[in-house]
Amino acid sequence: MRIVIFGAGGVGGYFGGRLAQAGVDVTFIARGQHLAAIQARGLRVDSLKGDFTLPTVQAVADPAAVGPVDVIILGVKAWQVPNVARALNPMLGPDTFVVPLQNGVEAPAHLAEVVGPERVLGGFCRIVSYVVEPGHINQAGGDPYVAFGELDNRPSPRAERLLAAFRRAQGVTAEIPSDIQAAMWSKFLSISSWSALGAVTRAPVGVWRSLPETRQLWQQAMQEVLAVARARNIALPPDIIEKSTAYVDNLPAQATASMQRDVLAGRPSELGTLCGGVVRLGQASGVPTPNHAFIYHTLLPLELKARGEIEFPQMP
């Protein structure tokens, strides 16, 4: 199976690196200094599941240099998906399919509009990882997990082939959920609320989960996503709040969400996909989401500044 990992950051670098370590044919699409470092020195991954270095890695900037492949796994940020979708065409063969691992629940629809719904699976991952420096990834928390499946939940030989590839990889748990939509929304419920609290408090998870006031806000935020999911007939498990709470409570105290790190660094973030996505989908479903709306609107000036849409001086 020939796999392209589009985006070699914390997500793509880790999962793609593990696949390549297992001998799977992997090519990374990367850019800038990160690409240059990978091409010159390979890919280094520090991980709670075992450190490793790949001295030689297939990595390019131009998708046209790759040609048709079996599967494209998207490791870019959710807000980048619409633009990335338009760059996939040179890699699409007759049977190529695309698996988005983005936060949120809207990436499959964005992809389907460009490459066609027949090529798109649902997917997501759980991992705390980031780029330390060009060519160097650190997996700092969470049990690395990836899930994917056909959007209508039918059995699929192509999904099974990809699952077999991931099961060769050390340090990765992979599965095809019985209901990929419910699984994606379960992740959405967890990551949107965690990201929201981390970004607005500017504190690591160990701080805001331990304070009664911010812990209550976190719980209320998750309940909002659950209400939106139910209004959209998503069959979330009855204990989803308890499971999401346990997952975050077991993260390292210094853990931060990727959206939070981007907001604090002044970079474009997934604010519009996560908090904004909850608000947008809630409005479309007639479900109020006051906590997510407050956090989204509070952080919006910083997001617009990061995207160059407004300007104001940095406050001391």
C-alpha positions in Angstrom: 0.0 0.0 0.0 1.4 3.4 -1.1 0.5 6.1 1.4 0.9 9.9 1.3 0.9 11.8 4.6 -0.1 15.4 3.6 1.3 17.5 6.5 4.3 16.3 8.6 3.6 18.1 11.8 2.7 16.6 15.2 0.0 14.4 13.8 1.3 13.5 10.4 4.9 13.3 11.5 4.0 10.8 14.3 1.6 8.5 12.5 3.4 8.7 9.2 6.7 8.1 11.0 5.4 5.0 12.7 4.1 3.6 9.4 7.4 4.2 7.7 9.2 2.7 10.7 7.1 -0.5 10.1 8.2 -0.6 6.5 5.1 0.8 4.9 5.7 2.9 1.7 5.1 6.4 3.0 5.8 9.8 1.3 5.4 13.0 3.3 4.1 16.3 1.8 5.8 19.0 3.8 7.2 22.5 3.3 9.8 25.0 4.4 12.5 24.4 7.0 10.7 21.3 8.2 10.8 19.7 4.7 14.5 20.7 4.3 15.5 19.1 7.6 13.6 15.9 6.8 15.3 15.7 3.4 18.7 16.4 4.9 18.7 14.4 8.2 15.5 12.3 8.2 12.7 12.4 10.8 13.3 12.2 14.5 10.4 11.3 16.8 10.6 11.4 20.6 7.7 9.4 22.0 6.4 8.0 25.3 5.9 4.8 23.2 9.6 4.7 22.3 11.9 7.2 20.5 13.0 6.5 16.9 14.8 8.2 14.0 14.3 7.5 10.3 17.5 8.5 8.6 16.0 8.4 5.1 12.5 9.6 4.5 10.6 10.2 1.3 9.4 13.8 1.5 8.6 16.4 -1.1 6.8 19.8 -1.4 5.0 19.2 -4.7 2.2 16.6 -4.9 2.8 16.4 -8.6 6.1 14.8 -7.9 4.5 11.9 -6.1 1.9 10.6 -8.7 -1.1 8.4 -8.0 -1.2 6.6 -4.6 -3.5 4.3 -2.7 -4.4 6.5 0.2 -3.8 10.1 1.3 -3.9 10.8 5.0 -4.4 14.5 5.9 -2.4 15.7 8.9 -2.9 19.4 8.3 -4.9 21.8 10.4 -8.7 21.7 9.9 -8.8 25.2 8.5 -6.3 24.2 5.8 -8.5 21.4 4.4 -10.4 23.3 1.7 -7.2 24.6 0.2 -5.3 21.3 0.5 -8.2 19.4 -1.1 -7.5 21.3 -4.3 -3.9 20.2 -4.3 -4.6 16.5 -4.2 -5.5 15.9 -7.8 -2.1 14.8 -9.1 -2.1 12.0 -6.5 -5.5 10.7 -7.3 -5.6 7.4 -9.2 -8.8 5.4 -10.0 -9.0 3.9 -6.5 -7.3 6.6 -4.3 -9.1 7.5 -1.1 -8.6 10.2 1.4 -8.7 10.0 5.2 -8.9 13.2 7.2 -7.5 13.1 10.7 -8.5 16.7 11.5 -10.2 17.9 14.7 -13.9 18.7 14.2 -16.5 16.9 12.1 -16.7 18.9 8.9 -13.5 17.9 7.0 -15.1 15.0 5.1 -17.7 17.3 3.7 -15.1 19.9 2.6 -13.1 17.1 0.9 -16.1 15.6 -0.8 -17.0 18.9 -2.4 -13.6 18.8 -4.2 -12.5 15.2 -4.8 -16.0 13.5 -4.7 -17.8 11.8 -1.9 -16.8 8.3 -3.1 -13.1 9.0 -2.3 -13.6 10.2 1.3 -13.6 8.3 4.5 -14.3 9.6 8.0 -11.4 9.7 10.4 -9.8 11.2 13.4 -6.9 10.6 15.9 -6.0 11.2 19.5 -2.5 12.3 20.3 -0.6 15.1 22.1 2.3 15.8 19.8 4.1 18.8 18.2 7.1 19.9 16.1 10.0 20.7 18.5 12.2 22.0 15.7 12.4 21.3 11.9 12.6 17.5 11.4 11.9 16.7 15.1 8.5 15.6 16.5 7.6 15.1 20.2 4.7 12.8 21.2 4.2 14.1 24.7 0.9 12.6 25.9 -2.1 10.5 25.2 -2.1 7.0 23.8 -1.6 7.5 20.1 -4.9 6.3 18.4 -6.3 6.5 14.9 -9.7 5.6 13.6 -11.3 5.7 10.2 -14.2 4.1 8.2 -16.7 4.6 5.5 -19.1 7.4 6.2 -22.1 5.1 5.8 -20.4 2.5 8.1 -20.4 -0.3 5.4 -17.7 -2.9 5.5 -14.8 -1.8 3.3 -11.9 -3.7 1.9 -9.9 -0.4 1.4 -10.4 0.5 5.0 -9.3 -3.0 6.1 -6.2 -2.6 4.0 -5.3 0.6 5.7 -6.1 -0.9 9.1 -3.7 -3.7 8.4 -1.0 -1.2 7.6 -1.5 0.7 10.8 -1.5 -2.5 12.9 2.0 -3.1 11.7 3.1 0.2 13.3 4.6 0.2 16.8 3.1 2.7 19.3 -0.3 3.1 17.5 -3.7 1.8 18.3 -5.9 1.7 15.2 -9.5 0.6 14.6 -12.5 0.9 12.3 -15.4 2.0 14.7 -18.9 0.5 14.1 -20.2 4.1 13.7 -17.6 6.5 12.4 -19.9 9.5 12.7 -20.5 8.9 16.4 -16.8 8.3 16.9 -15.9 11.6 15.2 -18.4 13.5 17.3 -17.1 11.8 20.5 -13.7 13.2 19.7 -15.3 16.6 18.7 -17.0 16.8 22.1 -13.8 16.2 23.9 -11.3 18.3 21.9 -13.5 21.3 21.3 -14.2 21.8 25.0 -10.6 21.0 26.1 -9.2 23.4 23.5 -11.7 26.1 24.5 -10.8 26.0 28.2 -7.1 25.8 27.5 -7.1 28.7 25.1 -9.3 31.1 27.2 -7.5 30.3 30.5 -4.0 30.3 28.9 -3.2 27.4 31.3 -2.2 23.8 30.9 -4.8 21.1 31.5 -3.7 20.3 35.0 -4.6 23.8 36.2 -8.0 24.3 34.7 -9.3 20.8 35.3 -8.4 21.1 39.0 -10.2 24.5 39.7 -13.9 24.0 40.5 -14.9 27.1 38.5 -13.1 26.2 35.3 -13.9 22.5 35.7 -17.6 23.4 35.8 -17.3 25.5 32.7 -15.5 22.6 30.9 -18.3 20.2 31.9 -21.0 22.7 30.6 -19.1 23.1 27.3 -19.2 19.3 26.8 -22.9 19.2 27.6 -23.5 21.7 24.8 -21.8 19.6 22.2 -23.8 16.6 23.4 -27.0 18.5 22.9 -26.0 19.5 19.4 -25.1 15.9 18.5 -28.4 14.6 19.8 -30.3 17.3 17.8 -28.4 16.0 14.7 -29.3 12.3 15.4 -25.7 11.4 16.2 -25.7 8.3 18.4 -23.2 9.2 21.0 -22.8 6.7 23.8 -24.7 7.5 27.0 -21.5 7.7 29.0 -19.6 10.0 26.6 -19.2 12.8 29.1 -17.8 10.4 31.7 -15.4 8.9 29.2 -14.2 12.3 27.9 -13.8 13.5 31.4 -11.7 10.5 32.3 -9.5 10.9 29.2 -8.7 14.6 30.0 -8.2 13.8 33.7 -5.6 11.3 32.8 -3.5 13.6 30.6 -0.2 14.9 31.9 -0.7 18.0 33.9 1.3 20.1 31.5 -0.6 19.0 28.4 -2.0 21.6 26.0 -4.3 21.3 23.0 -2.9 22.2 19.6 -5.5 25.0 19.2 -4.4 26.4 22.5 -0.8 26.4 21.5 -1.6 28.2 18.2 -3.7 30.8 19.9 -1.0 31.6 22.5 1.7 31.7 19.8 -0.3 34.1 17.7 -0.7 31.6 14.8 -3.9 30.8 12.9 -5.7 28.2 14.8 -8.7 25.8 14.7 -10.8 28.2 16.7 -13.4 28.4 13.9 -13.5 24.6 13.5 -13.8 23.7 17.2 -15.5 26.5 19.2 -16.9 28.1 16.1 -18.0 24.8 14.7 -20.0 24.0 17.9 -21.6 27.4 17.6 -22.3 27.1 13.9 -23.7 23.6 14.1 -25.7 24.5 17.2 -27.3 27.4 15.4 -28.1 25.2 12.4 -29.8 22.7 14.8 -31.6 25.3 16.9 -29.5 24.4 20.0 -28.0 27.2 22.2 -24.3 26.9 22.9 -23.6 29.9 25.2 -20.3 28.7 26.7 -18.7 27.9 23.4 -20.1 31.1 21.9 -18.6 33.2 24.7 -15.2 31.6 24.3 -15.3 31.8 20.5 -16.2 35.4 20.5 -13.7 36.3 23.2 -10.8 34.7 21.2 -12.0 35.9 17.8 -10.0 39.2 17.8 -6.8 37.2 18.4 -7.7 34.8 15.6 -8.4 37.5 13.1 -5.2 39.2 14.0 -3.3 36.0 13.5 -4.8 35.7 10.0 -3.9 39.3 9.1 -7.5 40.4 8.9 -7.3 43.0 11.7 -4.4 44.8 13.4 -3.9 46.0 17.0 -0.8 46.3 19.1 0.4 43.5 21.4 -0.7 44.3 24.9 1.9 44.0 27.7 
